[in-house]
Amino acid sequence: MKVKDLFVLIGIIGIVLMMIVPIPIPLLDFLLIINISIALMIILVAMNTQEALQFSIFPSLLLITTLFRLALNVSTTRNILSHAEAGDVVRTFGSFVAQGNIVVGFVVFLILVLVQFIVITKGSERVAEVAARFTLDAMPGKQMSIDADLNAGLINEVQARERRQKIEREADFYGAMDGASKFVKGDAIAGIVILVINLIGGFIIGMTMKGMDFSEALQTFSILTIGDGLVSQIPALLISTAAGIIVTRASSEGNLGHDVTKQLTSQPKLLYIVAGTLVMLGIFTPIHWFTTFPIAGLLVFAGYKMQKNLEREAIKEEQLVEEQQIEEVRSPESVISLLQVDPIEFEFGYGLIPLADTQQGGDLLDRIILIRRQCALELGVVVPVIRIRDNIQLRPNEYIIKIKGNTVARGELLLNHYLAMSPGIDDDSIAGIETTEPAFGLPAIWIDEVTKERAELSGYTVVDPPSVVATHLTEVIKKHTHELLGRQETKALIDNVREAYPALVDDLIPSVLSIGDVQKVLAKLLKEKISVRDLVTILETLADYGAYTKDPEILTEYVRQSLSRQITQQYTSLGDSLKVITVGPSVEKKIADSVQQSDQGSYLALDPSSSQIIYHRVSEQVSKLIQSGQQPVILTSPTIRMYLRQLLERTLQDIPVLSYSELEPSVEIQSMGVVNL
């Protein structure tokens, strides 16, 4: 056992012995001064802690100091009743506070006891009780937050363990404080009882056993009783105040003194209001002006100095920020920030600033929020945040859309006009500026407000500029969603499924497929505009077939077959038939014979002349179907679907290619044309 541990044990045993063994008066004076010193040290430490756990020994220390104080009370009571004397400390406190008036001494003592018992102790007890309750109630949520940060990689195992230990220590501390506050409450009650015993018992002993007369006994034992009460209650009051500071202390960056001065001096203008109030009191009330004016002047001076200090600090902070920015530019690491590429960017010329400026009625930001929600519902992915900025290098009415730093679409708007698209039969009376609708490439005209109503009556589709931008941006995002879905985004989607289906995810990843394998399958689905919102079905299919093949092309075909109901409803309305272009046997055989196998998987090795013939035949059938107002869909056998898609995706990217196994048996299929060699 270390010396300091042995010293603490001896001290505890000595406190207990003090209640039994009489203590000489000189030693009692020494111990009383030590009691006052300990109380002062405790309150100073409590004021200089930044959070309660930095003084976690306080509940036990509160019990020890209370026991020490009660032991001193027993010793002083023994000396008062036995010898009518309790030492210089007790007599000095009694004589100095009472000032020869016993009633004043009693009143001061009772005020101290009431302040400690009713105000400080009761309040600290209530705060400790509430803090303990809320700390215990918040423990599950804090534990979940730590687990979430650990799973997200924001903290490591060591940091997570430290946080959990801190939560447990907080719960233990506030629970202990809730119980320890009862000791202070009992100590205040014991002080009142000891006061009555010293006064009545001493008065009786002085007159019956010491031979004192009434006035001498009253004077002697009253001073000793008051001194004993004060010398014990003042340290008790200090420790009770320390308990209140500890339980009401919120975690901060500084101690109590730092926080008080910082927060009270953060609003210097309020001191002017207080000073003005004091001046009004000095003028319009019987309070003399020479009492209020000096204090008001001091407050005005303090407010002025505080305001100047805040202004200087603000200037220093601005200079510091500028210096840091300059240093960042000069530092070699500053180039790293330039390597960051935003997933989606929307840039526009200065003439289109009203679209994004809410003060000018622009609602582009709100529309982008709706676009992200729409993509989440239709495609099942979370679109990254779209960065919006103006670009003076563009024409005033021009805008561009970038994917990963590369321009993929552009357009031009006239803010005070409307985009009108013809229903097929043009009205010569509808005149405007000819243009092309940016999202679908349809011919259109810009018309003014006067022509708008007449164009709507003529059957034109009339759209305002914000809607044109929103539609264009939505179509671009849908077209390039597969490029925006990386491994990190795939992991976020899988983690979302893991919350409800942990067994499915654990069975698939990483034992069967990696996150990269799943990402490739999802990207291929999105590239053909197949929603991945039903991620549970997709992962179930990958778990079933991933053990047999790792080829993303083949896995995608299995997933498409599992999503047959979704794909069928995507291309057919309820109860309607599906009009398709079928692939003839000659084309299917030609493609099937051209499939080659390699170590990296299978690929289509079709000669250029055959490829051109197939392109030409498919284009003819697609054109016929479009001219009749139908959505072209190509239908082929499951074995060659992915190869036919690879063949057509460069020239006919928007034409869906389906297989028979991807359609529900109940759907009616109408062949509108056949592709043959």
C-alpha positions as CSV (number, residue, x, y, z in Angstrom):
1,M,0.0,0.0,0.0
2,K,1.3,3.4,-0.9
3,V,2.0,6.1,1.7
4,K,-0.8,8.4,0.5
5,D,-3.3,5.5,0.5
6,L,-2.2,4.7,4.1
7,F,-2.6,8.4,5.0
8,V,-6.2,8.5,3.8
9,L,-7.1,5.3,5.8
10,I,-5.5,6.7,8.9
11,G,-7.5,10.0,8.4
12,I,-10.8,8.1,8.1
13,I,-10.1,6.1,11.3
14,G,-9.0,9.3,13.1
15,I,-12.4,11.0,12.2
16,V,-14.2,8.1,13.8
17,L,-12.0,8.2,16.9
18,M,-12.7,11.9,17.3
19,M,-16.3,11.1,18.1
20,I,-15.1,8.8,21.0
21,V,-11.8,10.1,22.3
22,P,-11.7,13.7,23.9
23,I,-9.5,16.0,21.9
24,P,-7.3,18.7,23.5
25,I,-8.4,22.2,22.8
26,P,-5.2,23.3,20.9
27,L,-5.5,20.3,18.6
28,L,-9.2,21.1,18.1
29,D,-8.4,24.6,17.0
30,F,-5.9,23.2,14.5
31,L,-8.5,20.7,13.1
32,L,-11.2,23.5,12.8
33,I,-8.8,25.6,10.7
34,I,-8.1,22.5,8.5
35,N,-11.9,22.0,8.1
36,I,-12.3,25.6,6.8
37,S,-9.2,25.2,4.5
38,I,-10.6,21.9,3.0
39,A,-14.0,23.6,2.4
40,L,-12.3,26.6,0.6
41,M,-10.2,24.2,-1.5
42,I,-13.2,22.2,-2.5
43,I,-15.2,25.2,-3.7
44,L,-12.2,26.6,-5.6
45,V,-11.7,23.2,-7.4
46,A,-15.4,23.0,-8.2
47,M,-15.3,26.5,-9.8
48,N,-12.2,25.6,-11.9
49,T,-13.5,22.3,-13.4
50,Q,-14.7,22.3,-17.0
51,E,-17.0,19.3,-16.6
52,A,-18.4,17.4,-13.6
53,L,-16.3,14.2,-14.3
54,Q,-13.1,16.2,-13.7
55,F,-14.1,16.2,-10.0
56,S,-15.6,12.7,-9.9
57,I,-14.4,12.1,-6.3
58,F,-16.7,14.8,-5.0
59,P,-19.6,12.5,-3.8
60,S,-17.2,10.5,-1.7
61,L,-15.4,13.6,-0.6
62,L,-18.7,15.2,0.4
63,L,-19.4,12.2,2.7
64,I,-15.9,12.4,4.3
65,T,-16.1,16.1,4.9
66,T,-19.6,15.8,6.4
67,L,-18.4,13.1,8.7
68,F,-15.3,15.2,9.7
69,R,-17.5,18.2,10.4
70,L,-19.9,16.1,12.6
71,A,-16.9,14.7,14.5
72,L,-15.6,18.2,15.2
73,N,-19.1,19.2,16.3
74,V,-19.1,16.2,18.8
75,S,-15.7,17.3,20.1
76,T,-16.6,20.9,20.5
77,T,-19.9,20.0,22.2
78,R,-18.0,17.7,24.6
79,N,-15.6,20.6,25.5
80,I,-18.4,23.2,25.7
81,L,-20.5,21.1,28.1
82,S,-17.5,19.7,30.1
83,H,-15.2,22.7,30.4
84,A,-17.3,25.7,29.2
85,E,-14.5,26.2,26.7
86,A,-14.0,25.2,23.0
87,G,-10.8,27.0,22.0
88,D,-9.8,30.3,20.4
89,V,-11.4,29.5,17.0
90,V,-14.9,28.9,18.4
91,R,-14.7,31.8,20.8
92,T,-13.5,34.2,18.1
93,F,-16.2,33.3,15.7
94,G,-18.9,33.7,18.4
95,S,-17.6,37.0,19.8
96,F,-16.8,38.6,16.4
97,V,-20.2,37.7,14.7
98,A,-22.3,38.5,17.8
99,Q,-20.5,41.7,18.6
100,G,-21.8,41.5,22.1
101,N,-25.4,40.9,21.0
102,I,-26.5,37.3,21.5
103,V,-29.7,37.8,19.5
104,V,-27.8,39.1,16.4
105,G,-25.5,36.0,16.6
106,F,-28.4,33.6,16.7
107,V,-30.1,35.4,13.8
108,V,-27.0,35.2,11.7
109,F,-26.5,31.5,12.5
110,L,-30.1,30.7,11.7
111,I,-29.9,32.6,8.4
112,L,-26.8,30.6,7.4
113,V,-28.5,27.3,8.3
114,L,-31.7,28.3,6.4
115,V,-29.7,29.4,3.3
116,Q,-27.8,26.1,3.3
117,F,-30.8,23.9,4.1
118,I,-33.6,25.5,2.0
119,V,-31.9,27.2,-0.8
120,I,-28.6,25.5,-1.7
121,T,-29.1,22.0,-0.4
122,K,-32.7,21.6,-1.7
123,G,-31.8,23.0,-5.1
124,S,-28.6,20.9,-5.5
125,E,-30.6,17.8,-4.4
126,R,-33.3,18.4,-7.0
127,V,-30.7,19.2,-9.8
128,A,-28.7,16.0,-9.0
129,E,-31.9,13.9,-9.0
130,V,-33.0,15.3,-12.4
131,A,-29.5,15.0,-13.8
132,A,-29.2,11.4,-12.7
133,R,-32.6,10.5,-14.2
134,F,-31.9,12.2,-17.6
135,T,-28.4,10.7,-17.7
136,L,-29.8,7.2,-17.3
137,D,-32.6,7.8,-19.8
138,A,-30.1,9.1,-22.4
139,M,-27.7,6.2,-22.1
140,P,-29.2,4.0,-24.8
141,G,-29.3,6.8,-27.3
142,K,-25.7,7.8,-26.6
143,Q,-24.6,4.1,-26.9
144,M,-26.4,3.9,-30.3
145,S,-24.7,7.1,-31.4
146,I,-21.3,5.7,-30.5
147,D,-22.1,2.5,-32.4
148,A,-23.2,4.4,-35.4
149,D,-20.0,6.5,-35.4
150,L,-17.9,3.4,-35.1
151,N,-19.7,1.6,-38.0
152,A,-19.3,4.7,-40.1
153,G,-15.6,4.8,-39.4
154,L,-15.7,8.2,-37.7
155,I,-14.0,6.8,-34.6
156,N,-12.0,3.7,-33.8
157,E,-12.4,1.0,-31.2
158,V,-10.3,2.8,-28.6
159,Q,-12.3,6.0,-28.9
160,A,-15.6,4.1,-28.8
161,R,-14.5,2.4,-25.6
162,E,-13.5,5.7,-24.0
163,R,-16.8,7.2,-24.9
164,R,-18.7,4.3,-23.4
165,Q,-16.7,4.5,-20.2
166,K,-17.4,8.2,-20.0
167,I,-21.1,7.6,-20.3
168,E,-21.0,5.0,-17.6
169,R,-19.0,7.3,-15.3
170,E,-21.5,10.1,-15.9
171,A,-24.3,7.9,-14.9
172,D,-22.4,6.7,-11.8
173,F,-21.4,10.2,-10.8
174,Y,-24.9,11.8,-11.0
175,G,-26.4,8.8,-9.2
176,A,-23.8,9.2,-6.5
177,M,-24.5,13.0,-6.3
178,D,-28.2,12.3,-5.9
179,G,-27.5,10.2,-2.8
180,A,-24.6,12.4,-1.5
181,S,-26.8,15.5,-1.4
182,K,-28.8,13.8,1.3
183,F,-25.8,14.0,3.6
184,V,-25.7,17.8,3.3
185,K,-29.4,18.0,4.1
186,G,-28.9,15.8,7.2
187,D,-25.8,17.8,8.2
188,A,-27.9,21.0,8.3
189,I,-30.5,19.4,10.5
190,A,-27.8,18.0,12.8
191,G,-26.4,21.5,13.1
192,I,-29.7,22.9,14.4
193,V,-30.0,20.0,16.9
194,I,-26.5,20.5,18.2
195,L,-27.1,24.2,18.6
196,V,-30.1,23.5,20.8
197,I,-28.2,20.9,22.8
198,N,-25.2,23.2,23.4
199,L,-27.4,26.1,24.4
200,I,-29.9,24.3,26.7
201,G,-27.4,21.7,28.1
202,G,-24.7,24.3,28.6
203,F,-27.1,26.7,30.3
204,I,-28.2,23.9,32.7
205,I,-24.7,22.6,33.4
206,G,-23.3,26.1,33.9
207,M,-25.9,27.0,36.6
208,T,-26.0,23.6,38.3
209,M,-22.5,22.2,38.0
210,K,-20.3,25.2,37.3
211,G,-21.8,27.6,39.9
212,M,-22.5,30.3,37.3
213,D,-25.4,32.8,37.7
214,F,-28.0,33.2,35.0
215,S,-26.4,36.0,33.1
216,E,-22.9,34.5,33.2
217,A,-24.2,31.1,32.0
218,L,-26.3,32.7,29.3
219,Q,-23.4,34.9,28.0
220,T,-20.7,32.1,28.1
221,F,-22.7,29.3,26.5
222,S,-24.5,31.5,24.0
223,I,-21.2,32.8,22.6
224,L,-19.7,29.3,22.5
225,T,-22.8,27.8,20.9
226,I,-22.9,30.5,18.2
227,G,-19.2,30.2,17.6
228,D,-19.4,26.4,17.3
229,G,-22.4,26.7,14.9
230,L,-20.7,29.2,12.7
231,V,-17.3,27.5,12.6
232,S,-19.1,24.3,11.3
233,Q,-21.8,25.9,9.2
234,I,-19.6,28.2,7.2
235,P,-17.5,25.3,5.8
236,A,-20.8,23.3,5.3
237,L,-22.2,26.3,3.3
238,L,-19.1,26.4,1.1
239,I,-19.2,22.6,0.4
240,S,-23.0,22.8,-0.3
241,T,-22.3,25.7,-2.7
242,A,-19.6,23.5,-4.4
243,A,-22.1,20.7,-4.7
244,G,-24.5,23.1,-6.4
245,I,-21.8,24.3,-8.8
246,I,-20.8,20.7,-9.7
247,V,-24.3,19.4,-10.5
248,T,-25.3,22.6,-12.4
249,R,-22.1,22.8,-14.4
250,A,-22.4,22.2,-18.1
251,S,-19.4,21.0,-20.1
252,S,-17.5,23.9,-21.6
253,E,-14.1,25.0,-22.8
254,G,-13.2,26.9,-19.6
255,N,-13.7,27.0,-15.9
256,L,-16.6,28.9,-14.1
257,G,-14.7,32.2,-13.9
258,H,-13.8,32.1,-17.6
259,D,-17.4,31.3,-18.6
260,V,-19.0,33.9,-16.4
261,T,-16.7,36.7,-17.6
262,K,-17.0,35.6,-21.3
263,Q,-20.7,35.2,-21.4
264,L,-21.7,38.2,-19.2
265,T,-19.4,40.5,-21.2
266,S,-20.5,39.3,-24.6
267,Q,-23.4,41.9,-24.7
268,P,-21.9,45.2,-23.7
269,K,-24.9,47.2,-25.0
270,L,-27.0,45.7,-22.2
271,L,-24.8,47.5,-19.6
272,Y,-25.9,50.8,-21.1
273,I,-29.6,49.8,-20.5
274,V,-28.7,48.9,-16.8
275,A,-26.9,52.2,-16.4
276,G,-29.9,54.1,-17.8
277,T,-32.2,52.4,-15.4
278,L,-30.0,53.4,-12.5
279,V,-29.9,57.0,-13.6
280,M,-33.7,57.0,-13.8
281,L,-33.9,55.6,-10.2
282,G,-31.6,58.4,-9.0
283,I,-33.7,61.1,-10.7
284,F,-37.3,59.9,-10.1
285,T,-37.1,58.1,-6.8
286,P,-36.0,59.1,-3.3
287,I,-32.7,57.2,-3.8
288,H,-30.0,59.8,-3.9
289,W,-28.3,60.5,-7.2
290,F,-24.8,60.2,-5.6
291,T,-25.6,56.5,-4.9
292,T,-26.8,55.5,-8.4
293,F,-24.8,57.8,-10.7
294,P,-21.3,56.5,-9.8
295,I,-22.5,52.9,-10.4
296,A,-24.2,53.9,-13.7
297,G,-21.0,55.7,-14.8
298,L,-18.9,52.6,-14.0
299,L,-21.3,50.5,-16.0
300,V,-21.1,52.8,-19.0
301,F,-17.3,52.9,-18.8
302,A,-17.2,49.0,-18.6
303,G,-19.6,48.7,-21.5
304,Y,-17.5,51.0,-23.6
305,K,-14.3,49.2,-22.8
306,M,-16.0,45.8,-23.5
307,Q,-17.3,47.0,-26.8
308,K,-13.9,48.2,-27.9
309,N,-12.4,44.9,-26.9
310,L,-14.9,43.0,-28.8
311,E,-14.3,45.1,-31.9
312,R,-10.5,44.6,-31.6
313,E,-11.0,40.8,-31.2
314,A,-13.3,40.8,-34.3
315,I,-10.6,42.6,-36.3
316,K,-7.9,40.2,-35.0
317,E,-10.1,37.2,-36.0
318,E,-10.6,38.6,-39.5
319,Q,-6.9,39.2,-39.8
320,L,-6.2,35.7,-38.5
321,V,-8.6,34.1,-41.0
322,E,-7.0,36.1,-43.9
323,E,-3.5,35.0,-42.8
324,Q,-4.7,31.4,-42.6
325,Q,-6.2,31.6,-46.1
326,I,-2.9,33.1,-47.4
327,E,-0.9,30.4,-45.7
328,E,-3.2,27.7,-47.1
329,V,-2.7,29.1,-50.6
330,R,1.1,29.2,-50.1
331,S,1.3,25.7,-48.5
332,P,2.1,22.8,-50.8
333,E,-1.0,20.9,-49.5
334,S,-3.3,23.7,-50.8
335,V,-3.4,22.1,-54.2
336,I,-5.0,19.0,-52.8
337,S,-8.3,20.8,-52.3
338,L,-8.4,21.5,-56.1
339,L,-8.5,17.8,-56.8
340,Q,-12.0,17.5,-55.4
341,V,-14.6,17.1,-58.1
342,D,-18.3,17.7,-57.5
343,P,-20.6,14.8,-58.6
344,I,-23.1,17.2,-60.2
345,E,-22.7,20.9,-61.0
346,F,-25.2,23.3,-62.4
347,E,-23.6,26.5,-63.8
348,F,-25.4,29.4,-65.4
349,G,-24.7,32.9,-66.8
350,Y,-25.4,36.1,-64.9
351,G,-28.7,36.6,-66.7
352,L,-30.1,33.5,-65.0
353,I,-29.2,34.5,-61.4
354,P,-32.9,35.2,-60.6
355,L,-33.6,31.5,-61.0
356,A,-31.5,30.7,-57.9
357,D,-32.0,34.0,-56.0
358,T,-34.9,33.5,-53.5
359,Q,-35.1,37.2,-52.9
360,Q,-36.0,37.6,-56.6
361,G,-38.6,34.9,-56.5
362,G,-36.3,32.1,-57.7
363,D,-37.3,28.6,-56.6
364,L,-34.5,26.5,-58.2
365,L,-33.2,25.3,-54.9
366,D,-36.7,24.0,-53.9
367,R,-37.0,22.3,-57.3
368,I,-33.7,20.6,-56.9
369,I,-34.9,19.1,-53.6
370,L,-38.0,17.8,-55.3
371,I,-35.7,16.3,-58.1
372,R,-33.6,14.4,-55.6
373,R,-36.8,13.1,-53.9
374,Q,-38.2,12.1,-57.3
375,C,-35.0,10.2,-58.3
376,A,-35.0,8.4,-54.9
377,L,-38.6,7.2,-55.5
378,E,-38.2,6.3,-59.2
379,L,-34.6,5.0,-59.3
380,G,-34.0,4.0,-55.6
381,V,-30.8,5.9,-55.2
382,V,-29.8,9.1,-53.3
383,V,-28.6,11.7,-55.8
384,P,-25.6,13.6,-54.5
385,V,-25.9,17.3,-53.6
386,I,-26.0,19.4,-56.7
387,R,-23.6,22.4,-56.6
388,I,-25.1,25.5,-58.1
389,R,-22.9,28.4,-59.1
390,D,-22.8,31.3,-61.6
391,N,-20.2,31.3,-64.3
392,I,-19.2,34.6,-66.0
393,Q,-17.6,32.7,-68.9
394,L,-21.0,31.6,-70.1
395,R,-23.4,33.6,-72.1
396,P,-25.9,35.6,-70.0
397,N,-28.8,33.2,-70.7
398,E,-26.8,30.0,-71.0
399,Y,-26.5,27.1,-68.5
400,I,-24.5,23.9,-68.4
401,I,-24.8,20.7,-66.4
402,K,-21.6,18.8,-65.4
403,I,-21.2,15.3,-64.2
404,K,-17.9,14.8,-62.3
405,G,-16.4,17.9,-63.8
406,N,-17.4,17.2,-67.4
407,T,-20.1,19.1,-69.3
408,V,-22.8,16.6,-70.4
409,A,-25.6,19.0,-71.3
410,R,-26.3,22.7,-72.0
411,G,-29.2,24.9,-72.7
412,E,-30.4,28.5,-73.0
413,L,-33.3,30.3,-71.4
414,L,-35.3,33.5,-71.8
415,L,-36.5,34.4,-68.4
416,N,-39.4,36.6,-69.4
417,H,-40.7,34.1,-72.0
418,Y,-42.4,30.7,-72.0
419,L,-41.3,27.6,-74.0
420,A,-44.1,26.4,-76.2
421,M,-44.0,23.0,-78.0
422,S,-46.3,22.3,-80.9
423,P,-49.0,19.5,-80.6
424,G,-48.1,18.4,-84.1
425,I,-50.2,21.0,-86.1
426,D,-48.6,24.4,-86.0
427,D,-50.7,27.5,-85.6
428,D,-49.3,30.3,-87.8
429,S,-50.6,33.0,-85.4
430,I,-48.3,31.7,-82.7
431,A,-45.1,33.5,-83.4
432,G,-41.9,33.4,-81.3
433,I,-38.2,32.7,-81.2
434,E,-37.4,29.3,-82.5
435,T,-35.4,27.0,-80.3
436,T,-35.0,23.3,-79.3
437,E,-36.4,21.9,-76.1
438,P,-33.2,20.9,-74.2
439,A,-34.4,17.8,-72.4
440,F,-35.8,15.8,-75.3
441,G,-34.6,17.8,-78.3
442,L,-38.1,18.7,-79.6
443,P,-38.6,21.8,-81.7
444,A,-40.1,24.7,-79.8
445,I,-40.5,28.4,-79.7
446,W,-40.1,31.1,-77.0
447,I,-43.2,33.2,-76.6
448,D,-44.1,36.2,-74.4
449,E,-46.8,36.5,-71.8
450,V,-49.3,37.9,-74.3
451,T,-49.1,34.9,-76.6
452,K,-49.1,32.3,-73.8
453,E,-52.9,32.1,-73.4
454,R,-53.5,31.8,-77.1
455,A,-50.9,29.1,-77.5
456,E,-52.5,27.1,-74.7
457,L,-55.9,27.3,-76.4
458,S,-54.3,26.1,-79.6
459,G,-53.0,23.0,-77.8
460,Y,-49.4,24.0,-77.4
461,T,-47.5,22.7,-74.3
462,V,-46.4,25.8,-72.5
463,V,-43.6,25.6,-69.8
464,D,-42.0,28.3,-67.8
465,P,-38.2,28.6,-67.7
466,P,-37.7,27.1,-64.2
467,S,-39.7,24.0,-65.2
468,V,-37.6,23.7,-68.4
469,V,-34.4,23.7,-66.3
470,A,-35.9,21.2,-63.8
471,T,-37.0,18.8,-66.5
472,H,-33.7,19.0,-68.3
473,L,-31.7,18.4,-65.0
474,T,-34.0,15.5,-64.1
475,E,-33.4,13.8,-67.4
476,V,-29.7,14.3,-67.3
477,I,-29.5,12.9,-63.8
478,K,-31.6,9.8,-64.8
479,K,-29.3,9.3,-67.8
480,H,-26.1,9.4,-65.8
481,T,-27.2,7.9,-62.5
482,H,-25.1,4.8,-63.1
483,E,-22.0,7.1,-63.2
484,L,-22.9,8.7,-59.9
485,L,-23.3,5.4,-58.0
486,G,-19.9,4.4,-56.6
487,R,-18.8,1.9,-54.0
488,Q,-19.4,4.4,-51.2
489,E,-22.9,5.2,-52.3
490,T,-23.6,1.4,-52.7
491,K,-22.3,0.8,-49.2
492,A,-24.8,3.4,-47.9
493,L,-27.7,1.7,-49.7
494,I,-26.6,-1.7,-48.3
495,D,-26.3,-0.3,-44.8
496,N,-29.8,1.0,-45.0
497,V,-31.0,-2.5,-46.0
498,R,-28.9,-4.0,-43.2
499,E,-31.0,-2.3,-40.5
500,A,-34.1,-4.3,-41.5
501,Y,-32.5,-7.4,-43.1
502,P,-29.2,-8.0,-41.4
503,A,-29.2,-11.8,-42.2
504,L,-29.5,-11.1,-45.9
505,V,-26.6,-8.6,-46.0
506,D,-24.3,-10.7,-43.8
507,D,-25.0,-13.8,-46.0
508,L,-24.1,-11.9,-49.2
509,I,-21.3,-9.5,-48.2
510,P,-18.4,-10.1,-48.2
511,S,-18.6,-14.0,-48.3
512,V,-20.3,-14.2,-51.7
513,L,-19.8,-10.9,-53.4
514,S,-18.0,-7.7,-52.6
515,I,-19.5,-4.2,-52.5
516,G,-17.8,-3.6,-55.9
517,D,-19.5,-6.6,-57.4
518,V,-22.9,-5.3,-56.2
519,Q,-22.1,-1.8,-57.4
520,K,-21.4,-3.1,-60.9
521,V,-24.8,-4.9,-61.1
522,L,-26.7,-1.8,-59.8
523,A,-24.9,0.4,-62.2
524,K,-25.9,-1.8,-65.2
525,L,-29.5,-1.8,-64.0
526,L,-29.6,2.0,-63.7
527,K,-27.9,2.4,-67.1
528,E,-31.0,0.8,-68.6
529,K,-33.3,2.9,-66.4
530,I,-34.3,0.0,-64.2
531,S,-35.0,1.1,-60.6
532,V,-33.0,-0.4,-57.8
533,R,-35.4,0.7,-55.1
534,D,-36.4,-3.0,-54.5
535,L,-32.9,-3.6,-53.2
536,V,-34.0,-6.5,-51.0
537,T,-35.0,-8.6,-54.1
538,I,-31.8,-7.6,-55.9
539,L,-29.6,-8.7,-53.0
540,E,-31.7,-11.9,-52.5
541,T,-31.0,-12.8,-56.2
542,L,-27.3,-12.0,-55.9
543,A,-27.1,-14.2,-52.8
544,D,-28.7,-17.1,-54.7
545,Y,-26.6,-16.9,-57.9
546,G,-23.4,-15.2,-56.7
547,A,-22.0,-18.5,-55.5
548,Y,-22.1,-19.8,-59.1
549,T,-20.8,-16.8,-61.1
550,K,-19.1,-13.5,-60.4
551,D,-19.7,-12.1,-64.0
552,P,-21.7,-8.9,-63.5
553,E,-23.4,-9.2,-66.9
554,I,-24.8,-12.6,-66.1
555,L,-25.8,-11.6,-62.5
556,T,-27.6,-8.6,-64.0
557,E,-29.6,-10.8,-66.2
558,Y,-30.7,-12.9,-63.2
559,V,-31.7,-9.8,-61.3
560,R,-33.7,-8.5,-64.2
561,Q,-35.6,-11.8,-64.3
562,S,-36.3,-11.4,-60.6
563,L,-37.7,-7.9,-61.2
564,S,-40.0,-9.1,-64.0
565,R,-43.1,-7.6,-62.3
566,Q,-41.4,-4.2,-61.9
567,I,-40.1,-4.2,-65.5
568,T,-43.5,-5.3,-66.9
569,Q,-45.3,-2.5,-65.1
570,Q,-42.6,0.0,-66.2
571,Y,-43.4,-0.5,-69.9
572,T,-47.1,-1.4,-69.8
573,S,-50.1,0.4,-68.2
574,L,-52.5,-1.7,-66.2
575,G,-54.5,-3.9,-68.5
576,D,-52.8,-2.7,-71.7
577,S,-50.8,-4.8,-74.0
578,L,-47.1,-4.4,-74.8
579,K,-46.3,-3.4,-78.4
580,V,-42.8,-4.6,-79.2
581,I,-40.3,-5.2,-82.0
582,T,-39.3,-8.8,-82.0
583,V,-35.9,-10.1,-83.1
584,G,-36.1,-12.8,-85.8
585,P,-34.4,-16.2,-85.6
586,S,-31.8,-15.3,-88.1
587,V,-30.6,-12.3,-86.0
588,E,-30.6,-14.3,-82.8
589,K,-28.6,-17.1,-84.4
590,K,-26.1,-14.7,-85.8
591,I,-25.6,-13.0,-82.5
592,A,-25.5,-16.3,-80.6
593,D,-22.8,-17.7,-83.0
594,S,-20.7,-14.6,-82.5
595,V,-20.4,-14.8,-78.7
596,Q,-16.9,-15.6,-77.6
597,Q,-15.7,-16.8,-74.2
598,S,-12.6,-15.5,-72.4
599,D,-11.1,-15.6,-68.9
600,Q,-12.8,-12.2,-68.2
601,G,-16.2,-13.5,-69.3
602,S,-18.1,-13.6,-72.6
603,Y,-18.2,-10.9,-75.2
604,L,-19.8,-10.3,-78.7
605,A,-17.4,-10.6,-81.6
606,L,-19.6,-9.7,-84.6
607,D,-18.2,-8.6,-87.9
608,P,-18.7,-5.0,-88.9
609,S,-20.9,-5.7,-91.9
610,S,-23.3,-7.8,-89.9
611,S,-23.4,-5.2,-87.2
612,Q,-24.3,-2.5,-89.8
613,I,-27.1,-4.6,-91.2
614,I,-28.6,-5.3,-87.8
615,Y,-28.3,-1.5,-86.9
616,H,-30.1,-0.7,-90.1
617,R,-32.9,-3.2,-89.7
618,V,-33.6,-2.2,-86.1
619,S,-33.6,1.5,-86.9
620,E,-36.2,0.9,-89.6
621,Q,-38.5,-0.8,-87.3
622,V,-38.0,1.8,-84.5
623,S,-38.7,4.6,-86.9
624,K,-42.0,3.0,-88.0
625,L,-43.1,2.6,-84.4
626,I,-42.2,6.1,-83.4
627,Q,-44.0,7.6,-86.4
628,S,-47.2,5.7,-85.3
629,G,-46.8,7.4,-81.8
630,Q,-45.8,4.2,-80.0
631,Q,-42.9,3.7,-77.5
632,P,-40.5,1.3,-79.2
633,V,-39.5,-1.8,-77.2
634,I,-37.3,-4.5,-78.5
635,L,-38.0,-8.1,-77.4
636,T,-35.6,-11.0,-77.7
637,S,-34.6,-14.3,-76.1
638,P,-32.9,-14.3,-72.7
639,T,-29.7,-15.8,-74.1
640,I,-28.8,-12.9,-76.4
641,R,-30.5,-10.0,-74.7
642,M,-27.4,-8.5,-73.1
643,Y,-25.3,-8.9,-76.3
644,L,-28.0,-7.2,-78.4
645,R,-28.1,-4.4,-75.8
646,Q,-24.3,-4.0,-76.1
647,L,-24.6,-3.9,-79.9
648,L,-27.3,-1.2,-79.9
649,E,-26.4,1.0,-76.9
650,R,-24.2,3.4,-78.8
651,T,-26.7,4.4,-81.4
652,L,-30.0,3.5,-79.8
653,Q,-29.3,4.0,-76.2
654,D,-32.8,5.1,-75.2
655,I,-34.5,2.1,-76.8
656,P,-35.2,-0.6,-74.1
657,V,-34.2,-4.2,-74.9
658,L,-36.2,-6.8,-73.0
659,S,-36.2,-10.6,-72.9
660,Y,-39.2,-12.9,-72.7
661,S,-38.3,-14.0,-69.1
662,E,-38.4,-10.4,-67.9
663,L,-42.1,-10.1,-68.7
664,E,-45.0,-11.4,-66.6
665,P,-46.9,-14.3,-68.3
666,S,-50.2,-12.4,-68.0
667,V,-49.1,-9.5,-70.2
668,E,-50.3,-9.5,-73.8
669,I,-47.6,-9.0,-76.3
670,Q,-48.3,-7.5,-79.8
671,S,-45.5,-7.7,-82.3
672,M,-45.4,-4.5,-84.4
673,G,-42.4,-5.6,-86.5
674,V,-39.6,-8.2,-86.9
675,V,-35.9,-7.7,-87.3
676,N,-34.4,-10.1,-89.8
677,L,-31.2,-10.2,-91.7
